[in-house]
Amino acid sequence: MVCYYLLEIKVIWGVSLTAEVIVYNKNAIALAADSAVTVYGSKTYNSANKLFMLSKYYPVGVLIYNSASINGISIEIIIKEYRKKLGKKCFATLKEYKDDFVKFLKEFLAKQITDNDKKTSLINQLHNLFNYVFNLPDVPQVQQGQDFFTVINNFLDNVLLYVSKSYSKDTDIDFSIIDLRKEMENLISIKTQLQQINQDTITKLIEILPYYMNIPFNPNLTGIAICGYGEDEFSPMVYGFETIGFVNNFFKINDLQNNEGSSNGVIPLAQRDMTDLFIKGVDTQVYEFIVNQYNQFIDNFFSKIPGMDPVFARYVTTNKQVISKKIQEVLQKEKIQPLLDVISILSKDELAELGESLVNLQALKHKMSLNMETVGGPIDVAIISKHDGFIWKKRKLYFDKDINQHFFENYFSKDEVCDIIKNKEE
């Protein structure tokens, strides 16, 4: 019998399973973030900073989630370097802030990281792919008398079929920087007790890799949400993107949907199940389970009817779609829209209170479960409005402010304060 053992789960330092919430209406936008950071997959600290001012002078903030570093460089350092470079410069729209930050991020990383760092990034993707595939919940168990490679290769066929249907193939990344086959052989030999390496298995894993690079829960991925106002904007905006930085010489980034056309709302980042429950009135997993069970029941029931009329078969399919749409309409009318109506009239302070409460709710769920507490610690809360700017409502500090007055005195010099007042008056 051939036995397979997963000996290591590679987790990059700084991976943060977090809970963050953005709440906004026409008056302001509130940002709330917990402080938990999980390292090496087992140790949790409650000291991470995930909420920052993007500009010292204008109403723009930024939230980060998932990995706290990009290509091995702390995202906190990158944000503060950008803030230093930005200085007193402002943009007409928040999208221009986002585009300028992405440009800076790419240039900064290109200067700071080496070719070896880029190679390491690609090898990390191989490690993560390996863990992703062999930690899927339906990974087959090899029984006595079964051929290991036959079982695994059949499984990989299904994985490849799934990712190819669900995600686009990333053709922009040049994989020639390393010998993929050799790296995969080394990886399998290190992580398994196999005496020989099946080449078909390696080939299929390599085929999956270009699709895997576009899977949104890639553990190396850093999520960034830029929130606030441009100079010409009077409603708060949110622009998000996710990146794993450079993979070889390709800068990997995916833009996320923004909130254009929406005057009020709640945007959960990272772990969001309790926020979804609060907003929709039903757990997302439970909702999806019910809909899937209903669809499977209908399919199984009518598949047993011999010689079913094609017109009736189309009616059954259409009816499934109608039921699913009807459920969505009920949730929107009875749960989501009434909450949005209330959010639209909340004060700045109440927006912040709602955001903080939703993060607390997610943290409470983790505390009351047997799972690792990947959400928790002090909650940082900020409110951004057009004319009041970025205001901290709650903020943890790693130093005693009473004996570090020079920090606050130096953060804004007297000349800078005068310049800000003068610019506002003009």
C-alpha positions as CSV (number, residue, x, y, z in Angstrom):
1,M,0.0,0.0,0.0
2,V,1.2,3.5,-0.9
3,C,0.6,6.0,1.9
4,Y,0.4,9.7,1.4
5,Y,1.2,12.1,4.2
6,L,1.0,15.9,4.2
7,L,4.0,16.8,6.3
8,E,3.9,20.6,6.2
9,I,1.5,23.4,5.7
10,K,3.4,26.5,4.5
11,V,2.0,29.7,5.9
12,I,3.8,33.0,5.1
13,W,4.6,35.2,8.0
14,G,2.1,38.0,8.4
15,V,-0.9,36.2,7.0
16,S,-3.8,37.9,8.7
17,L,-7.3,36.3,8.9
18,T,-9.1,39.4,9.8
19,A,-12.5,41.2,10.0
20,E,-13.0,44.7,8.8
21,V,-16.1,46.6,8.0
22,I,-16.7,49.8,6.0
23,V,-20.0,51.6,6.6
24,Y,-21.0,54.7,4.6
25,N,-23.7,57.2,3.7
26,K,-23.8,60.6,2.2
27,N,-22.5,62.2,5.4
28,A,-19.3,60.2,6.0
29,I,-17.6,56.8,5.8
30,A,-16.6,54.8,8.9
31,L,-13.8,52.2,8.9
32,A,-13.3,49.5,11.6
33,A,-10.6,46.8,11.8
34,D,-9.6,44.2,14.4
35,S,-6.0,43.6,15.5
36,A,-5.5,39.9,15.2
37,V,-2.7,38.5,13.1
38,T,-2.0,34.8,12.7
39,V,1.6,33.7,12.1
40,Y,2.9,30.3,11.1
41,G,-0.7,29.0,11.1
42,S,-0.9,28.6,14.8
43,K,0.1,31.6,16.8
44,T,-2.2,34.7,17.1
45,Y,-1.2,38.2,18.2
46,N,-3.6,41.1,18.8
47,S,-1.3,43.9,17.9
48,A,-1.6,44.3,14.1
49,N,-2.3,47.7,12.5
50,K,-4.7,47.4,9.5
51,L,-6.2,50.9,9.3
52,F,-4.1,53.9,8.2
53,M,-4.3,57.4,7.0
54,L,-3.3,57.5,3.3
55,S,-2.8,61.2,3.4
56,K,-1.8,63.3,6.5
57,Y,-3.7,66.3,5.0
58,Y,-6.8,65.1,3.1
59,P,-9.8,62.8,3.9
60,V,-8.4,59.5,2.6
61,G,-7.9,56.3,4.6
62,V,-6.8,52.7,3.8
63,L,-7.6,49.3,5.1
64,I,-5.5,46.2,4.6
65,Y,-6.4,42.5,5.0
66,N,-5.1,39.0,4.5
67,S,-1.3,39.0,4.0
68,A,0.4,41.9,5.8
69,S,3.4,42.0,3.4
70,I,3.9,42.1,-0.3
71,N,7.0,40.3,-1.7
72,G,8.3,40.2,1.9
73,I,7.9,43.9,2.5
74,S,5.5,45.1,5.2
75,I,2.5,46.9,3.7
76,E,2.6,49.3,6.6
77,I,6.0,50.5,5.5
78,I,4.8,50.8,1.9
79,I,1.8,52.9,3.0
80,K,3.8,55.2,5.1
81,E,6.4,55.7,2.4
82,Y,3.7,56.6,0.0
83,R,2.2,59.0,2.5
84,K,5.6,60.6,2.8
85,K,5.9,60.9,-1.0
86,L,2.4,62.2,-1.4
87,G,2.9,65.0,1.0
88,K,0.4,67.8,0.5
89,K,-0.6,66.7,-2.9
90,C,-4.2,65.9,-3.5
91,F,-6.3,64.5,-6.3
92,A,-9.7,65.4,-7.7
93,T,-11.1,61.9,-7.3
94,L,-10.4,58.9,-5.0
95,K,-9.8,56.8,-8.1
96,E,-6.8,59.0,-8.8
97,Y,-5.5,58.3,-5.3
98,K,-5.9,54.6,-5.9
99,D,-4.2,54.7,-9.3
100,D,-1.3,56.8,-8.0
101,F,-0.9,54.4,-5.0
102,V,-0.8,51.4,-7.3
103,K,1.8,53.1,-9.5
104,F,3.9,53.9,-6.4
105,L,3.5,50.3,-5.1
106,K,4.7,48.8,-8.3
107,E,7.7,51.2,-8.6
108,F,8.6,50.8,-4.9
109,L,8.6,47.0,-5.0
110,A,10.6,47.0,-8.3
111,K,13.3,48.9,-6.6
112,Q,13.4,47.1,-3.3
113,I,13.1,43.4,-4.3
114,T,15.7,41.3,-6.0
115,D,15.4,38.7,-8.8
116,N,15.8,36.1,-6.1
117,D,12.8,37.6,-4.3
118,K,10.7,37.3,-7.5
119,K,11.8,33.7,-7.9
120,T,11.0,33.0,-4.2
121,S,7.5,34.5,-4.8
122,L,6.8,32.0,-7.6
123,I,8.1,29.1,-5.6
124,N,5.8,30.1,-2.8
125,Q,2.9,30.0,-5.2
126,L,3.9,26.3,-6.0
127,H,3.9,25.6,-2.2
128,N,0.5,27.2,-1.8
129,L,-0.9,25.4,-4.8
130,F,0.2,22.1,-3.4
131,N,-1.4,22.8,-0.1
132,Y,-4.6,24.1,-1.7
133,V,-5.1,21.0,-3.8
134,F,-4.3,18.4,-1.2
135,N,-6.2,20.2,1.6
136,L,-9.5,20.4,-0.4
137,P,-12.3,18.8,1.6
138,D,-13.0,16.1,-0.9
139,V,-9.4,15.0,-1.5
140,P,-9.6,11.2,-2.0
141,Q,-8.2,8.8,0.5
142,V,-6.0,6.1,-1.0
143,Q,-7.3,2.7,0.2
144,Q,-5.3,-0.5,0.4
145,G,-5.0,-2.1,-3.0
146,Q,-5.5,1.2,-4.9
147,D,-2.9,2.8,-7.0
148,F,-2.0,6.2,-5.5
149,F,-1.3,8.0,-8.7
150,T,-4.5,6.7,-10.4
151,V,-6.6,8.1,-7.6
152,I,-4.8,11.4,-7.3
153,N,-4.7,12.0,-11.1
154,N,-8.4,11.4,-11.4
155,F,-8.9,13.9,-8.5
156,L,-6.6,16.4,-10.2
157,D,-8.6,16.1,-13.4
158,N,-11.7,17.2,-11.5
159,V,-9.7,20.1,-9.8
160,L,-8.4,21.3,-13.2
161,L,-12.0,21.1,-14.7
162,Y,-13.3,23.2,-11.8
163,V,-10.6,25.9,-11.8
164,S,-10.7,26.2,-15.6
165,K,-14.5,26.8,-15.4
166,S,-14.3,29.1,-12.4
167,Y,-11.2,31.2,-13.1
168,S,-9.4,32.6,-16.1
169,K,-6.0,31.3,-17.1
170,D,-3.2,33.7,-16.2
171,T,-1.1,34.0,-19.3
172,D,0.8,37.1,-18.3
173,I,3.1,35.4,-15.8
174,D,6.4,34.1,-17.1
175,F,7.0,30.7,-15.4
176,S,10.4,30.2,-17.1
177,I,12.3,31.8,-14.3
178,I,12.3,28.4,-12.6
179,D,12.2,24.8,-13.7
180,L,8.6,24.1,-12.7
181,R,8.8,20.4,-13.1
182,K,12.0,20.1,-11.0
183,E,10.5,22.4,-8.3
184,M,7.4,20.3,-8.2
185,E,9.4,17.1,-8.0
186,N,11.3,18.5,-5.1
187,L,8.2,19.7,-3.4
188,I,6.4,16.4,-3.7
189,S,9.4,14.4,-2.5
190,I,9.8,16.7,0.6
191,K,6.2,16.6,1.5
192,T,5.4,12.9,0.8
193,Q,6.8,9.5,1.5
194,L,6.7,8.5,-2.1
195,Q,9.8,6.9,-3.5
196,Q,8.9,7.8,-7.1
197,I,7.3,10.8,-8.7
198,N,4.6,10.3,-11.2
199,Q,5.1,12.7,-14.2
200,D,1.4,12.9,-15.0
201,T,0.7,14.2,-11.5
202,I,3.4,16.9,-11.9
203,T,2.0,17.8,-15.4
204,K,-1.5,18.3,-14.1
205,L,-0.4,20.3,-11.1
206,I,1.6,22.6,-13.5
207,E,-1.6,22.9,-15.7
208,I,-3.6,24.0,-12.6
209,L,-1.0,26.6,-11.6
210,P,-2.0,29.4,-14.1
211,Y,-5.6,29.2,-13.0
212,Y,-4.6,29.0,-9.3
213,M,-2.9,32.4,-9.6
214,N,-6.4,34.0,-10.1
215,I,-8.1,32.3,-7.2
216,P,-9.2,35.0,-4.8
217,F,-8.2,33.2,-1.5
218,N,-4.6,32.8,-2.5
219,P,-2.8,33.0,0.9
220,N,-0.1,35.3,-0.4
221,L,-2.7,37.8,-1.5
222,T,-2.8,41.3,0.1
223,G,-6.1,43.1,0.0
224,I,-6.2,46.9,0.1
225,A,-9.3,49.2,0.2
226,I,-8.8,53.0,-0.3
227,C,-11.7,55.0,1.2
228,G,-12.6,58.6,1.4
229,Y,-13.0,61.7,-0.9
230,G,-11.2,63.3,-3.8
231,E,-11.2,67.1,-3.8
232,D,-14.1,67.2,-6.3
233,E,-16.2,64.5,-4.6
234,F,-18.9,65.0,-2.0
235,S,-19.9,61.4,-1.5
236,P,-17.5,58.9,0.0
237,M,-15.9,56.4,-2.4
238,V,-14.3,53.0,-1.9
239,Y,-11.8,51.5,-4.4
240,G,-10.3,48.1,-3.6
241,F,-7.7,45.8,-5.2
242,E,-5.8,42.6,-4.3
243,T,-2.2,41.8,-5.2
244,I,0.5,39.3,-4.6
245,G,3.1,41.8,-5.9
246,F,5.7,40.6,-8.4
247,V,5.7,37.1,-9.7
248,N,8.8,36.9,-11.8
249,N,8.7,40.3,-13.7
250,F,4.9,40.4,-13.8
251,F,3.1,42.7,-11.3
252,K,0.0,40.7,-10.3
253,I,-3.0,42.8,-9.3
254,N,-6.8,42.4,-9.5
255,D,-9.2,45.4,-9.2
256,L,-12.3,44.9,-7.0
257,Q,-15.7,46.3,-7.5
258,N,-16.1,49.9,-6.3
259,N,-19.2,51.5,-4.7
260,E,-20.0,53.9,-7.5
261,G,-23.8,54.4,-7.8
262,S,-24.3,53.6,-4.1
263,S,-25.0,56.3,-1.6
264,N,-25.0,54.1,1.5
265,G,-24.0,50.6,2.4
266,V,-21.9,48.1,4.3
267,I,-18.8,46.5,2.9
268,P,-17.3,43.6,4.9
269,L,-13.7,42.7,4.1
270,A,-12.0,39.3,4.8
271,Q,-14.1,37.3,7.2
272,R,-17.7,38.4,6.6
273,D,-20.1,35.7,7.6
274,M,-21.5,37.5,10.7
275,T,-21.9,40.8,8.8
276,D,-23.7,38.9,6.0
277,L,-26.0,37.3,8.7
278,F,-26.7,40.7,10.2
279,I,-27.5,42.3,6.9
280,K,-29.4,39.5,5.2
281,G,-30.9,37.8,8.2
282,V,-29.7,34.4,7.1
283,D,-26.3,32.8,7.2
284,T,-24.8,32.7,3.7
285,Q,-23.7,29.1,4.0
286,V,-27.1,28.0,5.2
287,Y,-28.8,30.0,2.4
288,E,-26.6,28.4,-0.3
289,F,-27.1,25.0,1.2
290,I,-30.9,25.3,1.1
291,V,-30.9,26.6,-2.5
292,N,-28.5,23.8,-3.6
293,Q,-30.5,21.1,-1.9
294,Y,-33.7,22.4,-3.5
295,N,-32.1,22.4,-7.0
296,Q,-30.6,18.9,-6.4
297,F,-34.0,17.6,-5.2
298,I,-35.7,19.0,-8.3
299,D,-33.1,17.5,-10.6
300,N,-33.1,14.1,-9.0
301,F,-36.9,14.0,-8.8
302,F,-37.5,14.8,-12.5
303,S,-34.6,12.7,-13.8
304,K,-36.4,9.6,-12.6
305,I,-39.4,10.4,-14.9
306,P,-39.0,8.5,-18.1
307,G,-39.5,10.3,-21.4
308,M,-40.1,13.7,-19.9
309,D,-41.3,16.3,-22.4
310,P,-38.5,18.7,-23.4
311,V,-40.9,21.7,-22.9
312,F,-41.6,20.6,-19.4
313,A,-37.9,20.0,-18.7
314,R,-37.2,23.6,-19.7
315,Y,-40.1,24.8,-17.4
316,V,-38.5,22.9,-14.5
317,T,-35.1,24.6,-15.2
318,T,-36.7,28.0,-15.5
319,N,-38.7,27.5,-12.3
320,K,-35.5,26.8,-10.3
321,Q,-34.1,30.1,-11.5
322,V,-37.4,31.9,-10.6
323,I,-37.4,30.5,-7.1
324,S,-33.8,31.5,-6.5
325,K,-34.5,35.0,-7.8
326,K,-37.6,35.3,-5.6
327,I,-35.7,34.4,-2.5
328,Q,-33.2,37.2,-3.4
329,E,-36.0,39.7,-3.9
330,V,-37.5,38.8,-0.5
331,L,-34.2,39.2,1.3
332,Q,-33.6,42.5,-0.5
333,K,-37.1,43.9,0.4
334,E,-37.5,42.5,3.9
335,K,-34.0,42.6,5.3
336,I,-31.3,44.4,3.2
337,Q,-33.2,47.5,2.0
338,P,-34.7,48.4,5.4
339,L,-31.2,48.3,6.9
340,L,-29.8,50.5,4.1
341,D,-32.6,53.0,4.7
342,V,-31.6,53.3,8.3
343,I,-27.9,53.6,7.4
344,S,-28.7,56.5,5.1
345,I,-29.7,58.6,8.1
346,L,-27.1,57.6,10.6
347,S,-24.8,60.2,12.1
348,K,-21.0,60.0,11.8
349,D,-20.8,58.6,15.3
350,E,-23.5,56.0,14.7
351,L,-21.8,54.8,11.5
352,A,-18.6,54.2,13.5
353,E,-20.6,52.4,16.2
354,L,-22.2,50.1,13.6
355,G,-18.9,49.2,12.0
356,E,-17.2,48.5,15.3
357,S,-20.2,46.4,16.5
358,L,-20.0,44.2,13.3
359,V,-16.3,43.6,13.8
360,N,-17.0,42.8,17.5
361,L,-19.7,40.3,16.4
362,Q,-17.3,38.5,14.2
363,A,-14.7,38.4,17.0
364,L,-17.4,37.1,19.4
365,K,-18.2,34.2,17.1
366,H,-14.6,33.1,17.0
367,K,-14.3,33.4,20.7
368,M,-17.4,31.1,21.2
369,S,-16.1,28.5,18.8
370,L,-13.4,25.8,19.0
371,N,-11.5,27.3,16.1
372,M,-8.5,29.5,16.4
373,E,-9.3,33.1,17.3
374,T,-8.3,34.7,14.0
375,V,-10.4,37.8,14.8
376,G,-10.0,39.8,18.0
377,G,-8.0,42.3,20.0
378,P,-8.5,46.1,20.1
379,I,-10.7,47.5,17.3
380,D,-9.4,50.6,15.5
381,V,-12.2,52.9,14.3
382,A,-11.9,55.9,12.1
383,I,-14.5,58.3,10.6
384,I,-13.8,60.2,7.3
385,S,-15.9,63.1,6.2
386,K,-15.5,65.7,3.5
387,H,-14.6,68.7,5.7
388,D,-13.6,67.2,9.0
389,G,-11.1,64.8,7.3
390,F,-9.8,61.6,8.8
391,I,-10.7,61.4,12.5
392,W,-9.6,58.5,14.8
393,K,-12.5,57.4,17.1
394,K,-10.5,54.5,18.6
395,R,-6.9,53.8,18.0
396,K,-4.4,51.5,19.8
397,L,-0.9,52.9,20.2
398,Y,2.3,50.9,20.8
399,F,3.6,53.7,23.0
400,D,2.4,55.9,25.9
401,K,1.2,59.1,24.4
402,D,1.8,61.1,27.6
403,I,5.6,60.6,27.4
404,N,5.8,60.9,23.7
405,Q,4.5,64.4,23.0
406,H,7.2,65.0,20.5
407,F,5.6,62.4,18.2
408,F,2.4,64.5,18.0
409,E,4.3,67.8,17.8
410,N,6.4,66.5,14.9
411,Y,3.6,64.8,13.0
412,F,2.2,68.2,12.0
413,S,4.6,71.0,12.2
414,K,3.3,74.6,12.9
415,D,4.1,75.6,9.3
416,E,2.3,72.6,7.9
417,V,-0.8,73.4,10.0
418,C,-0.7,77.0,8.8
419,D,-0.4,75.9,5.1
420,I,-3.3,73.5,5.5
421,I,-5.5,76.3,6.9
422,K,-4.4,78.7,4.2
423,N,-5.1,76.1,1.4
424,K,-8.6,75.5,2.8
425,E,-9.4,79.2,3.0
426,E,-8.3,79.6,-0.6
